[in-house]
Amino acid sequence: MSTPVLVTTPVEVVDNMTHERFELWTSGPERSFVGFVAYQLEDPGVYDLRHTIISESYGRQGYARTLVTLVLDQLREREQRIVPTCSYVQRYLERFEQYGDLVAS
C-alpha cells in the first residue's frame, strides 16, 4: 500500500460550508488560495466529493493529492463518509486503498 506524498509548502484546509467546498490555502504571511474540492452533503455525515480544482499556477506540483489527502484525513477524524463522484478522487482511492473504508456503502 503506497503512502500519499504531500507538498512541502505549509498549507491548510478550510471547510467553507457556505460554498460547499474544502479549500486549500498556503499558510503564512503570503497566504494564497490553491484550490478546492467541491462537495454536496448527501445525508448527515456523507459528503459527495464532486470536483477537485487546483489553480493553474499550482498545477502539477502535488497540490491536488495533498488537498484530497488532507480532506480525507479530516473526514476520517470526524467519522464522516464519502461518495467519490469526482474522477480525481476516484483515481486517488484506487491508488491509496487505505482510504477505501471512507466510501459510503
C-alpha positions in Angstrom: 0.0 0.0 0.0 1.6 3.3 -1.0 1.6 6.5 1.1 0.5 9.8 -0.4 3.4 12.3 -0.6 2.4 15.7 0.4 3.8 19.1 -0.8 6.4 20.6 1.4 4.8 24.1 1.4 2.9 24.8 4.6 -0.8 24.5 3.7 -4.2 24.4 5.5 -7.6 23.1 4.6 -10.7 25.1 5.3 -14.2 23.7 5.2 -16.1 26.5 3.5 -19.6 25.4 4.2 -21.2 28.4 2.6 -19.7 27.4 -0.8 -19.8 23.6 -0.1 -16.1 23.1 -0.6 -12.9 22.2 1.2 -10.4 24.9 0.3 -6.6 24.6 0.3 -4.6 27.7 1.2 -0.9 28.2 1.7 -0.1 29.2 5.2 1.9 32.1 6.5 2.1 35.8 5.7 1.8 35.3 2.0 -1.4 33.2 2.3 -2.9 32.3 -1.1 -5.7 30.2 -2.5 -4.6 27.0 -4.1 -7.8 25.1 -5.0 -10.8 23.2 -3.6 -12.8 20.0 -3.5 -16.4 20.8 -4.1 -18.9 18.7 -2.2 -22.6 18.3 -1.5 -23.8 16.9 1.8 -25.9 13.9 0.8 -27.0 12.6 4.2 -25.8 13.6 7.6 -22.2 12.5 7.6 -22.0 11.7 3.9 -20.1 14.0 1.6 -20.4 13.6 -2.2 -17.0 14.8 -3.4 -17.8 16.3 -6.8 -14.9 18.2 -8.2 -11.2 18.8 -7.5 -10.0 22.1 -8.9 -6.4 23.5 -8.4 -5.4 27.0 -9.6 -3.3 26.8 -12.7 -0.2 28.3 -11.0 -0.2 25.4 -8.5 -1.0 22.7 -11.1 1.1 19.5 -11.5 3.0 20.1 -8.2 1.2 17.7 -5.9 -1.3 20.1 -4.5 -4.4 18.1 -5.7 -3.0 15.0 -4.0 -2.2 17.0 -0.8 -5.7 18.5 -0.8 -7.5 15.2 -1.2 -5.3 13.5 1.4 -6.0 16.3 4.0 -9.7 16.3 3.2 -10.0 12.5 3.6 -7.9 12.6 6.8 -10.2 15.3 8.2 -13.3 13.4 7.2 -11.9 10.3 8.9 -11.3 12.2 12.1 -14.9 13.5 12.0 -16.2 9.9 11.3 -17.8 11.0 8.1 -18.2 9.0 4.8 -17.8 10.0 1.1 -19.3 9.4 -2.2 -16.4 9.8 -4.7 -18.1 11.4 -7.7 -15.0 13.4 -8.7 -12.9 11.4 -11.2 -9.7 12.6 -9.4 -10.9 11.3 -6.1 -11.9 8.0 -7.7 -8.3 7.6 -9.2 -6.8 8.6 -5.8 -8.8 5.9 -4.0 -7.6 3.3 -6.5 -4.0 4.3 -5.7 -4.4 4.7 -2.0 -6.6 1.9 -0.9 -6.2 2.7 2.8 -8.9 5.4 2.3 -11.4 2.9 0.9 -13.2 2.5 4.2 -14.4 6.1 3.9 -16.6 5.2 0.9 -20.3 5.1 1.9 -22.0 1.8 1.0 
